[in-house]
């Protein structure tokens, strides 16, 4: 029986704060999806964060995805930016 005991290669679920810490340690590039503006992403490396999940993103780039009104993906460098947990872009 394959579904019993031992875990059988299942992935371990990490709490979000621990996962963010792993991304910070690995200097991984992340893509942050904005809550109410689905066509915009912020990409960069996590430089720091706090217990409220406010993020400091280094080498940040705003990426506008392809939509009906935007025919091609556009990228705009932002540098280092702070992304508060309750961030809403205009």
C-alpha positions in Angstrom: 0.0 0.0 0.0 1.6 3.2 -1.1 -0.5 5.8 0.8 0.4 4.7 4.3 3.2 5.6 6.7 6.7 6.8 5.9 5.8 9.9 3.9 6.5 8.4 0.5 8.3 11.4 -1.0 5.8 14.0 0.1 7.0 17.6 0.3 7.3 19.2 3.8 5.1 22.2 4.3 7.0 25.2 5.8 5.3 28.0 7.6 5.4 31.2 5.3 7.8 33.0 7.6 10.3 30.1 7.4 9.9 29.9 3.6 10.7 33.6 3.2 13.8 33.1 5.4 14.9 30.2 3.1 14.5 32.5 0.1 16.5 35.2 1.9 19.3 32.8 2.7 19.5 31.4 -0.8 19.5 34.9 -2.4 16.7 33.6 -4.6 15.0 35.9 -7.1 11.3 36.1 -6.2 8.2 37.3 -8.0 5.6 39.2 -5.9 2.1 39.3 -7.3 0.2 42.4 -6.3 -3.2 41.8 -4.7 -5.6 43.8 -6.9 -3.4 44.5 -9.9 -2.9 41.1 -11.4 -1.0 42.3 -14.4 1.9 43.8 -12.4 4.6 41.8 -10.6 7.6 42.9 -8.6 10.7 40.8 -9.1 13.9 41.0 -7.0 15.8 39.5 -4.1 14.6 39.6 -0.6 17.0 41.7 1.5 15.1 41.6 4.7 11.7 41.1 6.3 9.9 41.4 9.7 7.3 39.4 11.6 4.5 41.3 9.7 5.9 40.1 6.4 7.0 43.6 5.3 9.6 42.9 2.7 12.7 44.8 1.6 13.4 43.9 -2.1 16.8 44.5 -3.6 17.3 44.9 -7.4 13.5 45.3 -7.7 12.0 45.4 -11.1 8.3 46.2 -11.9 7.0 43.8 -14.6 3.8 44.5 -16.4 2.5 41.3 -17.9 0.9 41.0 -21.4 -2.8 41.9 -21.3 -5.4 43.0 -23.9 -4.3 46.7 -23.6 -0.6 45.9 -23.0 0.7 44.0 -26.0 4.2 43.1 -24.6 5.8 42.6 -21.2 7.5 45.8 -19.9 10.1 46.0 -17.2 10.9 49.1 -15.1 13.9 49.0 -12.7 12.9 50.2 -9.2 16.2 49.6 -7.3 15.6 48.7 -3.6 12.1 49.0 -2.3 9.9 48.3 0.7 6.8 46.2 0.2 4.6 46.5 3.3 2.2 43.7 4.0 -0.8 46.0 3.3 0.7 47.5 0.1 -1.7 48.6 -2.5 -0.3 50.0 -5.8 -2.0 52.9 -7.6 
